[in-house]
Amino acid sequence: MAQSHAHRTTPVGNYLGQPIYQTIESRHGTYVFDRIAVSIDGEFPLDQLNKDELLIKPGLIYRPKY
């Protein structure tokens, strides 16, 4: 899972006790929360990601903001 120094906006909810931020900003651009990843046996298969999406702990998928 990618996790770097990123600027995060106000939380819009939580998942597994962790905040879900509406957007996160990194040196690669701005990403918008899209969905919660499907967990299979405690793992998050990467084939559920579309091009340029990020998977952030604990299983949140963010897409680029266009």
All heavy atoms as TSV, in Angstrom:
chain	resi	resn	atom	element	x	y	z
A	1	MET	N	N	0.840	-1.173	0.000
A	1	MET	CA	C	0.000	0.000	0.000
A	1	MET	C	C	0.883	1.233	0.000
A	1	MET	O	O	1.834	1.298	0.750
A	1	MET	CB	C	-0.878	0.015	1.243
A	1	MET	CG	C	-2.016	-0.939	1.187
A	1	MET	SD	S	-3.105	-0.654	2.566
A	1	MET	CE	C	-3.681	-2.308	2.754
A	2	ALA	N	N	0.521	2.151	-0.801
A	2	ALA	CA	C	1.274	3.393	-0.869
A	2	ALA	C	C	0.883	4.297	0.287
A	2	ALA	O	O	-0.278	4.469	0.579
A	2	ALA	CB	C	1.001	4.096	-2.196
A	3	GLN	N	N	1.863	4.821	0.963
A	3	GLN	CA	C	1.578	5.804	1.992
A	3	GLN	C	C	2.804	6.694	2.089
A	3	GLN	O	O	3.871	6.250	2.438
A	3	GLN	CB	C	1.298	5.130	3.333
A	3	GLN	CG	C	0.846	6.114	4.373
A	3	GLN	CD	C	-0.465	5.709	5.019
A	3	GLN	OE1	O	-0.927	4.608	4.839
A	3	GLN	NE2	N	-1.045	6.598	5.762
A	4	SER	N	N	2.646	7.940	1.742
A	4	SER	CA	C	3.752	8.880	1.779
A	4	SER	C	C	3.311	10.125	2.519
A	4	SER	O	O	2.196	10.202	3.000
A	4	SER	CB	C	4.179	9.222	0.359
A	4	SER	OG	O	3.119	9.842	-0.317
A	5	HIS	N	N	4.203	11.079	2.589
A	5	HIS	CA	C	3.839	12.344	3.208
A	5	HIS	C	C	2.836	13.029	2.308
A	5	HIS	O	O	3.135	13.343	1.162
A	5	HIS	CB	C	5.065	13.217	3.398
A	5	HIS	CG	C	6.100	12.593	4.289
A	5	HIS	ND1	N	5.844	11.558	5.141
A	5	HIS	CD2	C	7.401	12.880	4.460
A	5	HIS	CE1	C	6.929	11.241	5.801
A	5	HIS	NE2	N	7.900	12.018	5.394
A	6	ALA	N	N	1.637	13.206	2.811
A	6	ALA	CA	C	0.576	13.777	1.991
A	6	ALA	C	C	-0.250	14.731	2.826
A	6	ALA	O	O	-0.409	14.542	4.026
A	6	ALA	CB	C	-0.314	12.675	1.420
A	7	HIS	N	N	-0.770	15.755	2.167
A	7	HIS	CA	C	-1.697	16.680	2.812
A	7	HIS	C	C	-3.085	16.081	2.693
A	7	HIS	O	O	-3.489	15.631	1.631
A	7	HIS	CB	C	-1.640	18.042	2.124
A	7	HIS	CG	C	-2.668	18.983	2.641
A	7	HIS	ND1	N	-2.571	19.562	3.880
A	7	HIS	CD2	C	-3.821	19.426	2.103
A	7	HIS	CE1	C	-3.636	20.329	4.074
A	7	HIS	NE2	N	-4.407	20.254	3.002
A	8	ARG	N	N	-3.806	16.063	3.801
A	8	ARG	CA	C	-5.139	15.471	3.817
A	8	ARG	C	C	-6.161	16.531	4.203
A	8	ARG	O	O	-5.889	17.394	5.013
A	8	ARG	CB	C	-5.187	14.321	4.810
A	8	ARG	CG	C	-4.220	13.202	4.453
A	8	ARG	CD	C	-4.091	12.219	5.599
A	8	ARG	NE	N	-3.229	11.116	5.255
A	8	ARG	CZ	C	-1.961	11.027	5.612
A	8	ARG	NH1	N	-1.397	11.983	6.311
A	8	ARG	NH2	N	-1.245	9.989	5.256
A	9	THR	N	N	-7.358	16.412	3.641
A	9	THR	CA	C	-8.439	17.330	3.976
A	9	THR	C	C	-9.213	16.801	5.175
A	9	THR	O	O	-8.860	15.795	5.771
A	9	THR	CB	C	-9.397	17.511	2.785
A	9	THR	OG1	O	-9.937	16.231	2.430
A	9	THR	CG2	C	-8.697	18.125	1.586
A	10	THR	N	N	-10.290	17.452	5.497
A	10	THR	CA	C	-11.147	17.054	6.607
A	10	THR	C	C	-11.720	15.659	6.367
A	10	THR	O	O	-12.137	15.351	5.257
A	10	THR	CB	C	-12.306	18.064	6.758
A	10	THR	OG1	O	-11.743	19.359	6.908
A	10	THR	CG2	C	-13.181	17.738	7.939
A	11	PRO	N	N	-11.758	14.823	7.393
A	11	PRO	CA	C	-12.334	13.486	7.233
A	11	PRO	C	C	-13.821	13.559	6.876
A	11	PRO	O	O	-14.545	14.418	7.354
A	11	PRO	CB	C	-12.148	12.839	8.601
A	11	PRO	CG	C	-11.076	13.618	9.274
A	11	PRO	CD	C	-11.180	15.009	8.732
A	12	VAL	N	N	-14.258	12.616	6.018
A	12	VAL	CA	C	-15.667	12.529	5.627
A	12	VAL	C	C	-16.312	11.269	6.195
A	12	VAL	O	O	-17.483	11.003	5.949
A	12	VAL	CB	C	-15.833	12.577	4.091
A	12	VAL	CG1	C	-15.427	13.931	3.561
A	12	VAL	CG2	C	-15.069	11.456	3.419
A	13	GLY	N	N	-15.547	10.498	6.922
A	13	GLY	CA	C	-16.049	9.266	7.529
A	13	GLY	C	C	-14.888	8.500	8.125
A	13	GLY	O	O	-13.783	9.025	8.262
A	14	ASN	N	N	-15.135	7.241	8.481
A	14	ASN	CA	C	-14.049	6.411	8.971
A	14	ASN	C	C	-14.275	4.968	8.555
A	14	ASN	O	O	-15.393	4.562	8.239
A	14	ASN	CB	C	-13.865	6.551	10.482
A	14	ASN	CG	C	-15.049	6.024	11.252
A	14	ASN	OD1	O	-15.316	4.831	11.243
A	14	ASN	ND2	N	-15.766	6.903	11.933
A	15	TYR	N	N	-13.202	4.214	8.547
A	15	TYR	CA	C	-13.229	2.809	8.170
A	15	TYR	C	C	-12.203	2.088	9.016
A	15	TYR	O	O	-11.039	2.498	9.061
A	15	TYR	CB	C	-12.913	2.655	6.681
A	15	TYR	CG	C	-12.885	1.231	6.205
A	15	TYR	CD1	C	-14.027	0.441	6.213
A	15	TYR	CD2	C	-11.709	0.660	5.753
A	15	TYR	CE1	C	-14.001	-0.864	5.781
A	15	TYR	CE2	C	-11.674	-0.649	5.307
A	15	TYR	CZ	C	-12.818	-1.405	5.335
A	15	TYR	OH	O	-12.784	-2.712	4.914
A	16	LEU	N	N	-12.648	1.066	9.721
A	16	LEU	CA	C	-11.783	0.302	10.621
A	16	LEU	C	C	-11.043	1.204	11.599
A	16	LEU	O	O	-9.877	1.004	11.896
A	16	LEU	CB	C	-10.797	-0.556	9.814
A	16	LEU	CG	C	-11.418	-1.615	8.904
A	16	LEU	CD1	C	-10.336	-2.348	8.128
A	16	LEU	CD2	C	-12.259	-2.599	9.704
A	17	GLY	N	N	-11.749	2.230	12.060
A	17	GLY	CA	C	-11.183	3.134	13.052
A	17	GLY	C	C	-10.241	4.187	12.507
A	17	GLY	O	O	-9.681	4.963	13.273
A	18	GLN	N	N	-10.061	4.244	11.203
A	18	GLN	CA	C	-9.176	5.228	10.583
A	18	GLN	C	C	-10.000	6.227	9.778
A	18	GLN	O	O	-10.998	5.853	9.164
A	18	GLN	CB	C	-8.164	4.539	9.665
A	18	GLN	CG	C	-7.252	3.572	10.378
A	18	GLN	CD	C	-6.361	4.273	11.390
A	18	GLN	OE1	O	-5.776	5.311	11.103
A	18	GLN	NE2	N	-6.272	3.714	12.576
A	19	PRO	N	N	-9.595	7.488	9.746
A	19	PRO	CA	C	-10.360	8.485	8.996
A	19	PRO	C	C	-10.291	8.264	7.486
A	19	PRO	O	O	-9.278	7.796	6.969
A	19	PRO	CB	C	-9.698	9.812	9.381
A	19	PRO	CG	C	-8.339	9.453	9.843
A	19	PRO	CD	C	-8.426	8.062	10.408
A	20	ILE	N	N	-11.386	8.594	6.820
A	20	ILE	CA	C	-11.430	8.629	5.359
A	20	ILE	C	C	-11.407	10.106	4.987
A	20	ILE	O	O	-12.309	10.851	5.343
A	20	ILE	CB	C	-12.712	7.981	4.802
A	20	ILE	CG1	C	-12.780	6.510	5.186
A	20	ILE	CG2	C	-12.777	8.158	3.284
A	20	ILE	CD1	C	-14.104	5.848	4.816
A	21	TYR	N	N	-10.349	10.519	4.303
A	21	TYR	CA	C	-10.240	11.917	3.875
A	21	TYR	C	C	-10.835	12.063	2.479
A	21	TYR	O	O	-10.650	11.200	1.619
A	21	TYR	CB	C	-8.777	12.359	3.866
A	21	TYR	CG	C	-8.172	12.325	5.240
A	21	TYR	CD1	C	-7.372	11.267	5.644
A	21	TYR	CD2	C	-8.428	13.334	6.148
A	21	TYR	CE1	C	-6.829	11.222	6.919
A	21	TYR	CE2	C	-7.891	13.307	7.435
A	21	TYR	CZ	C	-7.094	12.245	7.804
A	21	TYR	OH	O	-6.559	12.203	9.058
A	22	GLN	N	N	-11.563	13.150	2.269
A	22	GLN	CA	C	-12.176	13.390	0.962
A	22	GLN	C	C	-11.112	13.467	-0.118
A	22	GLN	O	O	-11.261	12.892	-1.190
A	22	GLN	CB	C	-13.005	14.661	0.982
A	22	GLN	CG	C	-13.694	14.932	-0.342
A	22	GLN	CD	C	-14.581	16.156	-0.280
A	22	GLN	OE1	O	-14.586	16.890	0.699
A	22	GLN	NE2	N	-15.338	16.373	-1.320
A	23	THR	N	N	-10.031	14.184	0.157
A	23	THR	CA	C	-8.925	14.263	-0.794
A	23	THR	C	C	-7.605	14.160	-0.046
A	23	THR	O	O	-7.517	14.470	1.144
A	23	THR	CB	C	-8.925	15.583	-1.598
A	23	THR	OG1	O	-8.765	16.683	-0.704
A	23	THR	CG2	C	-10.184	15.753	-2.419
A	24	ILE	N	N	-6.604	13.707	-0.760
A	24	ILE	CA	C	-5.231	13.734	-0.272
A	24	ILE	C	C	-4.374	14.324	-1.375
A	24	ILE	O	O	-4.660	14.150	-2.556
A	24	ILE	CB	C	-4.717	12.337	0.156
A	24	ILE	CG1	C	-4.821	11.337	-0.996
A	24	ILE	CG2	C	-5.455	11.835	1.370
A	24	ILE	CD1	C	-4.192	9.987	-0.674
A	25	GLU	N	N	-3.349	15.046	-0.989
A	25	GLU	CA	C	-2.454	15.666	-1.962
A	25	GLU	C	C	-1.047	15.166	-1.709
A	25	GLU	O	O	-0.594	15.123	-0.566
A	25	GLU	CB	C	-2.489	17.185	-1.828
A	25	GLU	CG	C	-3.834	17.786	-2.183
A	25	GLU	CD	C	-3.862	19.295	-2.011
A	25	GLU	OE1	O	-2.781	19.919	-1.973
A	25	GLU	OE2	O	-4.962	19.839	-1.902
A	26	SER	N	N	-0.376	14.774	-2.774
A	26	SER	CA	C	1.012	14.348	-2.687
A	26	SER	C	C	1.792	15.033	-3.795
A	26	SER	O	O	1.221	15.788	-4.584
A	26	SER	CB	C	1.116	12.823	-2.828
A	26	SER	OG	O	0.904	12.437	-4.167
A	27	ARG	N	N	3.053	14.743	-3.884
A	27	ARG	CA	C	3.858	15.355	-4.954
A	27	ARG	C	C	3.410	14.894	-6.330
A	27	ARG	O	O	3.757	15.483	-7.341
A	27	ARG	CB	C	5.337	15.060	-4.738
A	27	ARG	CG	C	5.659	13.603	-4.884
A	27	ARG	CD	C	7.127	13.355	-4.727
A	27	ARG	NE	N	7.384	11.955	-5.035
A	27	ARG	CZ	C	8.295	11.237	-4.456
A	27	ARG	NH1	N	9.057	11.773	-3.524
A	27	ARG	NH2	N	8.464	9.981	-4.797
A	28	HIS	N	N	2.629	13.798	-6.391
A	28	HIS	CA	C	2.137	13.264	-7.658
A	28	HIS	C	C	0.785	13.833	-8.057
A	28	HIS	O	O	0.270	13.499	-9.124
A	28	HIS	CB	C	2.050	11.739	-7.595
A	28	HIS	CG	C	3.375	11.103	-7.302
A	28	HIS	ND1	N	4.411	11.070	-8.212
A	28	HIS	CD2	C	3.840	10.504	-6.194
A	28	HIS	CE1	C	5.443	10.476	-7.666
A	28	HIS	NE2	N	5.130	10.124	-6.443
A	29	GLY	N	N	0.167	14.656	-7.198
A	29	GLY	CA	C	-1.109	15.259	-7.535
A	29	GLY	C	C	-2.132	15.109	-6.424
A	29	GLY	O	O	-1.824	14.708	-5.314
A	30	THR	N	N	-3.374	15.422	-6.759
A	30	THR	CA	C	-4.478	15.350	-5.811
A	30	THR	C	C	-5.317	14.119	-6.124
A	30	THR	O	O	-5.619	13.842	-7.286
A	30	THR	CB	C	-5.347	16.617	-5.896
A	30	THR	OG1	O	-4.521	17.750	-5.602
A	30	THR	CG2	C	-6.502	16.572	-4.907
A	31	TYR	N	N	-5.686	13.400	-5.070
A	31	TYR	CA	C	-6.479	12.181	-5.203
A	31	TYR	C	C	-7.752	12.317	-4.375
A	31	TYR	O	O	-7.739	12.908	-3.302
A	31	TYR	CB	C	-5.679	10.967	-4.735
A	31	TYR	CG	C	-4.498	10.684	-5.624
A	31	TYR	CD1	C	-3.307	11.373	-5.473
A	31	TYR	CD2	C	-4.597	9.746	-6.642
A	31	TYR	CE1	C	-2.228	11.125	-6.302
A	31	TYR	CE2	C	-3.520	9.498	-7.482
A	31	TYR	CZ	C	-2.346	10.187	-7.302
A	31	TYR	OH	O	-1.275	9.952	-8.140
A	32	VAL	N	N	-8.834	11.754	-4.895
A	32	VAL	CA	C	-10.157	11.837	-4.275
A	32	VAL	C	C	-10.568	10.435	-3.816
A	32	VAL	O	O	-10.385	9.461	-4.563
A	32	VAL	CB	C	-11.192	12.373	-5.296
A	32	VAL	CG1	C	-12.586	12.433	-4.700
A	32	VAL	CG2	C	-10.770	13.735	-5.814
A	33	PHE	N	N	-11.146	10.350	-2.601
A	33	PHE	CA	C	-11.629	9.056	-2.127
A	33	PHE	C	C	-12.670	8.526	-3.096
A	33	PHE	O	O	-13.582	9.235	-3.497
A	33	PHE	CB	C	-12.231	9.167	-0.721
A	33	PHE	CG	C	-12.864	7.882	-0.270
A	33	PHE	CD1	C	-12.083	6.788	0.049
A	33	PHE	CD2	C	-14.233	7.768	-0.203
A	33	PHE	CE1	C	-12.664	5.585	0.440
A	33	PHE	CE2	C	-14.828	6.574	0.189
A	33	PHE	CZ	C	-14.047	5.483	0.510
A	34	ASP	N	N	-12.530	7.253	-3.472
A	34	ASP	CA	C	-13.452	6.654	-4.429
A	34	ASP	C	C	-14.256	5.506	-3.808
A	34	ASP	O	O	-15.464	5.473	-3.942
A	34	ASP	CB	C	-12.680	6.153	-5.646
A	34	ASP	CG	C	-13.588	5.735	-6.775
A	34	ASP	OD1	O	-14.238	6.633	-7.343
A	34	ASP	OD2	O	-13.655	4.530	-7.076
A	35	ARG	N	N	-13.558	4.590	-3.122
A	35	ARG	CA	C	-14.270	3.428	-2.591
A	35	ARG	C	C	-13.389	2.664	-1.610
A	35	ARG	O	O	-12.189	2.912	-1.520
A	35	ARG	CB	C	-14.697	2.502	-3.721
A	35	ARG	CG	C	-13.536	1.896	-4.496
A	35	ARG	CD	C	-14.008	1.235	-5.790
A	35	ARG	NE	N	-12.915	0.589	-6.511
A	35	ARG	CZ	C	-12.038	1.220	-7.285
A	35	ARG	NH1	N	-12.094	2.542	-7.434
A	35	ARG	NH2	N	-11.094	0.539	-7.918
A	36	ILE	N	N	-14.027	1.735	-0.916
A	36	ILE	CA	C	-13.321	0.836	-0.008
A	36	ILE	C	C	-12.942	-0.415	-0.795
A	36	ILE	O	O	-13.761	-0.973	-1.535
A	36	ILE	CB	C	-14.192	0.497	1.206
A	36	ILE	CG1	C	-14.423	1.772	2.027
A	36	ILE	CG2	C	-13.562	-0.601	2.059
A	36	ILE	CD1	C	-15.402	1.632	3.154
A	37	ALA	N	N	-11.702	-0.846	-0.643
A	37	ALA	CA	C	-11.207	-2.011	-1.359
A	37	ALA	C	C	-11.828	-3.295	-0.803
A	37	ALA	O	O	-12.167	-3.383	0.372
A	37	ALA	CB	C	-9.685	-2.084	-1.237
A	38	VAL	N	N	-11.948	-4.276	-1.668
A	38	VAL	CA	C	-12.424	-5.596	-1.273
A	38	VAL	C	C	-11.259	-6.352	-0.637
A	38	VAL	O	O	-10.162	-6.404	-1.199
A	38	VAL	CB	C	-12.948	-6.371	-2.506
A	38	VAL	CG1	C	-13.314	-7.794	-2.132
A	38	VAL	CG2	C	-14.137	-5.651	-3.112
A	39	SER	N	N	-11.512	-6.910	0.532
A	39	SER	CA	C	-10.506	-7.690	1.236
A	39	SER	C	C	-10.803	-9.180	1.055
A	39	SER	O	O	-11.928	-9.622	1.258
A	39	SER	CB	C	-10.527	-7.341	2.721
A	39	SER	OG	O	-9.661	-8.190	3.448
A	40	ILE	N	N	-9.785	-9.937	0.690
A	40	ILE	CA	C	-9.900	-11.380	0.564
A	40	ILE	C	C	-8.860	-12.006	1.485
A	40	ILE	O	O	-7.654	-11.823	1.281
A	40	ILE	CB	C	-9.692	-11.840	-0.899
A	40	ILE	CG1	C	-10.759	-11.203	-1.791
A	40	ILE	CG2	C	-9.712	-13.363	-0.995
A	40	ILE	CD1	C	-10.585	-11.471	-3.264
A	41	ASP	N	N	-9.347	-12.684	2.507
A	41	ASP	CA	C	-8.457	-13.309	3.502
A	41	ASP	C	C	-7.478	-12.300	4.100
A	41	ASP	O	O	-6.304	-12.599	4.310
A	41	ASP	CB	C	-7.697	-14.498	2.904
A	41	ASP	CG	C	-8.621	-15.624	2.479
A	41	ASP	OD1	O	-9.651	-15.838	3.159
A	41	ASP	OD2	O	-8.317	-16.291	1.475
A	42	GLY	N	N	-7.963	-11.077	4.347
A	42	GLY	CA	C	-7.129	-10.047	4.959
A	42	GLY	C	C	-6.178	-9.340	4.009
A	42	GLY	O	O	-5.391	-8.502	4.428
A	43	GLU	N	N	-6.236	-9.666	2.743
A	43	GLU	CA	C	-5.379	-9.051	1.732
A	43	GLU	C	C	-6.237	-8.224	0.776
A	43	GLU	O	O	-7.422	-8.482	0.609
A	43	GLU	CB	C	-4.625	-10.122	0.935
A	43	GLU	CG	C	-3.740	-11.008	1.779
A	43	GLU	CD	C	-2.504	-10.297	2.273
A	43	GLU	OE1	O	-1.997	-9.402	1.555
A	43	GLU	OE2	O	-2.041	-10.618	3.373
A	44	PHE	N	N	-5.615	-7.267	0.115
A	44	PHE	CA	C	-6.300	-6.411	-0.854
A	44	PHE	C	C	-5.693	-6.644	-2.239
A	44	PHE	O	O	-4.652	-6.083	-2.554
A	44	PHE	CB	C	-6.187	-4.943	-0.457
A	44	PHE	CG	C	-6.819	-4.634	0.862
A	44	PHE	CD1	C	-6.054	-4.535	2.011
A	44	PHE	CD2	C	-8.184	-4.467	0.960
A	44	PHE	CE1	C	-6.642	-4.256	3.232
A	44	PHE	CE2	C	-8.791	-4.191	2.182
A	44	PHE	CZ	C	-8.010	-4.089	3.316
A	45	PRO	N	N	-6.322	-7.490	-3.057
A	45	PRO	CA	C	-5.781	-7.752	-4.396
A	45	PRO	C	C	-5.651	-6.465	-5.216
A	45	PRO	O	O	-6.581	-5.665	-5.286
A	45	PRO	CB	C	-6.814	-8.688	-5.031
A	45	PRO	CG	C	-7.539	-9.299	-3.870
A	45	PRO	CD	C	-7.546	-8.242	-2.805
A	46	LEU	N	N	-4.496	-6.285	-5.803
A	46	LEU	CA	C	-4.242	-5.060	-6.552
A	46	LEU	C	C	-4.962	-5.020	-7.891
A	46	LEU	O	O	-5.063	-3.947	-8.498
A	46	LEU	CB	C	-2.735	-4.874	-6.748
A	46	LEU	CG	C	-1.938	-4.704	-5.450
A	46	LEU	CD1	C	-0.453	-4.564	-5.755
A	46	LEU	CD2	C	-2.451	-3.523	-4.648
A	47	ASP	N	N	-5.502	-6.155	-8.345
A	47	ASP	CA	C	-6.198	-6.137	-9.631
A	47	ASP	C	C	-7.535	-5.397	-9.567
A	47	ASP	O	O	-8.168	-5.169	-10.587
A	47	ASP	CB	C	-6.393	-7.546	-10.179
A	47	ASP	CG	C	-7.258	-8.431	-9.293
A	47	ASP	OD1	O	-7.668	-8.012	-8.187
A	47	ASP	OD2	O	-7.510	-9.583	-9.705
A	48	GLN	N	N	-7.945	-4.967	-8.369
A	48	GLN	CA	C	-9.166	-4.172	-8.255
A	48	GLN	C	C	-8.911	-2.680	-8.466
A	48	GLN	O	O	-9.833	-1.883	-8.479
A	48	GLN	CB	C	-9.853	-4.418	-6.912
A	48	GLN	CG	C	-9.058	-3.967	-5.704
A	48	GLN	CD	C	-9.691	-4.391	-4.412
A	48	GLN	OE1	O	-10.831	-4.017	-4.140
A	48	GLN	NE2	N	-8.987	-5.170	-3.625
A	49	LEU	N	N	-7.646	-2.320	-8.629
A	49	LEU	CA	C	-7.296	-0.921	-8.862
A	49	LEU	C	C	-7.302	-0.606	-10.348
A	49	LEU	O	O	-6.837	-1.401	-11.166
A	49	LEU	CB	C	-5.905	-0.612	-8.317
A	49	LEU	CG	C	-5.720	-0.725	-6.809
A	49	LEU	CD1	C	-4.258	-0.490	-6.455
A	49	LEU	CD2	C	-6.617	0.236	-6.084
A	50	ASN	N	N	-7.819	0.559	-10.677
A	50	ASN	CA	C	-7.719	1.071	-12.031
A	50	ASN	C	C	-6.402	1.817	-12.172
A	50	ASN	O	O	-5.743	2.139	-11.176
A	50	ASN	CB	C	-8.892	2.001	-12.347
A	50	ASN	CG	C	-10.212	1.271	-12.342
A	50	ASN	OD1	O	-10.324	0.168	-12.862
A	50	ASN	ND2	N	-11.224	1.872	-11.739
A	51	LYS	N	N	-6.051	2.150	-13.383
A	51	LYS	CA	C	-4.805	2.882	-13.648
A	51	LYS	C	C	-4.764	4.169	-12.830
A	51	LYS	O	O	-5.755	4.887	-12.743
A	51	LYS	CB	C	-4.722	3.204	-15.140
A	51	LYS	CG	C	-3.411	3.841	-15.520
A	51	LYS	CD	C	-3.351	4.104	-17.008
A	51	LYS	CE	C	-1.971	4.492	-17.376
A	51	LYS	NZ	N	-1.722	5.753	-17.840
A	52	ASP	N	N	-3.638	4.413	-12.220
A	52	ASP	CA	C	-3.359	5.637	-11.461
A	52	ASP	C	C	-4.092	5.730	-10.123
A	52	ASP	O	O	-4.050	6.774	-9.482
A	52	ASP	CB	C	-3.646	6.897	-12.291
A	52	ASP	CG	C	-2.751	6.986	-13.517
A	52	ASP	OD1	O	-1.596	6.525	-13.456
A	52	ASP	OD2	O	-3.207	7.522	-14.537
A	53	GLU	N	N	-4.791	4.690	-9.688
A	53	GLU	CA	C	-5.434	4.726	-8.377
A	53	GLU	C	C	-4.432	4.327	-7.292
A	53	GLU	O	O	-3.448	3.635	-7.563
A	53	GLU	CB	C	-6.645	3.787	-8.327
A	53	GLU	CG	C	-7.809	4.282	-9.126
A	53	GLU	CD	C	-9.035	3.407	-9.009
A	53	GLU	OE1	O	-8.897	2.175	-8.825
A	53	GLU	OE2	O	-10.149	3.959	-9.118
A	54	LEU	N	N	-4.711	4.793	-6.081
A	54	LEU	CA	C	-3.872	4.484	-4.927
A	54	LEU	C	C	-4.655	3.649	-3.925
A	54	LEU	O	O	-5.839	3.891	-3.702
A	54	LEU	CB	C	-3.432	5.767	-4.216
A	54	LEU	CG	C	-2.610	6.777	-4.993
A	54	LEU	CD1	C	-2.350	7.999	-4.128
A	54	LEU	CD2	C	-1.305	6.160	-5.453
A	55	LEU	N	N	-3.986	2.709	-3.288
A	55	LEU	CA	C	-4.557	1.923	-2.204
A	55	LEU	C	C	-3.861	2.365	-0.926
A	55	LEU	O	O	-2.641	2.254	-0.799
A	55	LEU	CB	C	-4.336	0.432	-2.453
A	55	LEU	CG	C	-4.836	-0.523	-1.392
A	55	LEU	CD1	C	-6.341	-0.409	-1.191
A	55	LEU	CD2	C	-4.455	-1.954	-1.746
A	56	ILE	N	N	-4.631	2.924	0.002
A	56	ILE	CA	C	-4.104	3.484	1.246
A	56	ILE	C	C	-4.628	2.666	2.421
A	56	ILE	O	O	-5.798	2.286	2.437
A	56	ILE	CB	C	-4.542	4.965	1.409
A	56	ILE	CG1	C	-4.161	5.788	0.172
A	56	ILE	CG2	C	-3.996	5.573	2.679
A	56	ILE	CD1	C	-2.696	6.014	-0.019
A	57	LYS	N	N	-3.768	2.412	3.409
A	57	LYS	CA	C	-4.204	1.703	4.614
A	57	LYS	C	C	-5.398	2.418	5.212
A	57	LYS	O	O	-5.411	3.642	5.238
A	57	LYS	CB	C	-3.074	1.654	5.654
A	57	LYS	CG	C	-1.962	0.730	5.287
A	57	LYS	CD	C	-0.936	0.718	6.392
A	57	LYS	CE	C	0.227	-0.166	6.023
A	57	LYS	NZ	N	1.244	-0.188	7.066
A	58	PRO	N	N	-6.401	1.734	5.679
A	58	PRO	CA	C	-6.571	0.292	5.839
A	58	PRO	C	C	-7.386	-0.356	4.726
A	58	PRO	O	O	-8.145	-1.285	4.974
A	58	PRO	CB	C	-7.307	0.202	7.166
A	58	PRO	CG	C	-8.225	1.386	7.156
A	58	PRO	CD	C	-7.456	2.464	6.430
A	59	GLY	N	N	-7.278	0.134	3.499
A	59	GLY	CA	C	-8.027	-0.441	2.384
A	59	GLY	C	C	-8.893	0.580	1.674
A	59	GLY	O	O	-9.994	0.278	1.234
A	60	LEU	N	N	-8.394	1.801	1.561
A	60	LEU	CA	C	-9.141	2.872	0.899
A	60	LEU	C	C	-8.545	3.122	-0.474
A	60	LEU	O	O	-7.326	3.199	-0.633
A	60	LEU	CB	C	-9.064	4.160	1.726
A	60	LEU	CG	C	-9.467	4.024	3.198
A	60	LEU	CD1	C	-9.232	5.327	3.930
A	60	LEU	CD2	C	-10.914	3.583	3.307
A	61	ILE	N	N	-9.404	3.241	-1.476
A	61	ILE	CA	C	-8.940	3.491	-2.835
A	61	ILE	C	C	-9.237	4.939	-3.208
A	61	ILE	O	O	-10.359	5.418	-3.054
A	61	ILE	CB	C	-9.618	2.529	-3.832
A	61	ILE	CG1	C	-9.223	1.084	-3.500
A	61	ILE	CG2	C	-9.218	2.883	-5.276
A	61	ILE	CD1	C	-9.889	0.042	-4.353
A	62	TYR	N	N	-8.188	5.614	-3.675
A	62	TYR	CA	C	-8.281	7.004	-4.120
A	62	TYR	C	C	-7.967	7.053	-5.606
A	62	TYR	O	O	-7.093	6.353	-6.087
A	62	TYR	CB	C	-7.285	7.882	-3.357
A	62	TYR	CG	C	-7.723	8.180	-1.943
A	62	TYR	CD1	C	-7.536	7.250	-0.927
A	62	TYR	CD2	C	-8.330	9.381	-1.621
A	62	TYR	CE1	C	-7.959	7.511	0.370
A	62	TYR	CE2	C	-8.727	9.662	-0.340
A	62	TYR	CZ	C	-8.547	8.728	0.650
A	62	TYR	OH	O	-8.948	8.992	1.931
A	63	ARG	N	N	-8.703	7.900	-6.332
A	63	ARG	CA	C	-8.481	8.094	-7.770
A	63	ARG	C	C	-7.956	9.505	-7.999
A	63	ARG	O	O	-8.195	10.413	-7.197
A	63	ARG	CB	C	-9.776	7.871	-8.555
A	63	ARG	CG	C	-10.874	8.845	-8.189
A	63	ARG	CD	C	-12.114	8.669	-9.066
A	63	ARG	NE	N	-13.228	9.421	-8.544
A	63	ARG	CZ	C	-13.367	10.731	-8.598
A	63	ARG	NH1	N	-12.452	11.460	-9.178
A	63	ARG	NH2	N	-14.433	11.330	-8.093
A	64	PRO	N	N	-7.239	9.698	-9.099
A	64	PRO	CA	C	-6.745	11.055	-9.395
A	64	PRO	C	C	-7.904	12.032	-9.568
A	64	PRO	O	O	-8.944	11.681	-10.103
A	64	PRO	CB	C	-5.992	10.886	-10.720
A	64	PRO	CG	C	-5.730	9.432	-10.851
A	64	PRO	CD	C	-6.836	8.737	-10.112
A	65	LYS	N	N	-7.689	13.248	-9.123
A	65	LYS	CA	C	-8.681	14.322	-9.315
A	65	LYS	C	C	-8.342	14.992	-10.632
A	65	LYS	O	O	-7.231	15.469	-10.833
A	65	LYS	CB	C	-8.613	15.330	-8.170
A	65	LYS	CG	C	-9.626	16.436	-8.292
A	65	LYS	CD	C	-9.545	17.366	-7.099
A	65	LYS	CE	C	-10.581	18.468	-7.220
A	65	LYS	NZ	N	-10.513	19.361	-6.072
A	66	TYR	N	N	-9.315	15.022	-11.519
A	66	TYR	CA	C	-9.108	15.642	-12.844
A	66	TYR	C	C	-9.781	16.972	-12.925
A	66	TYR	O	O	-10.755	17.240	-12.347
A	66	TYR	CB	C	-9.639	14.729	-13.958
A	66	TYR	CG	C	-8.907	13.410	-14.023
A	66	TYR	CD1	C	-9.516	12.224	-13.659
A	66	TYR	CD2	C	-7.587	13.372	-14.447
A	66	TYR	CE1	C	-8.835	11.018	-13.723
A	66	TYR	CE2	C	-6.905	12.168	-14.513
A	66	TYR	CZ	C	-7.540	10.991	-14.152
A	66	TYR	OH	O	-6.866	9.812	-14.213
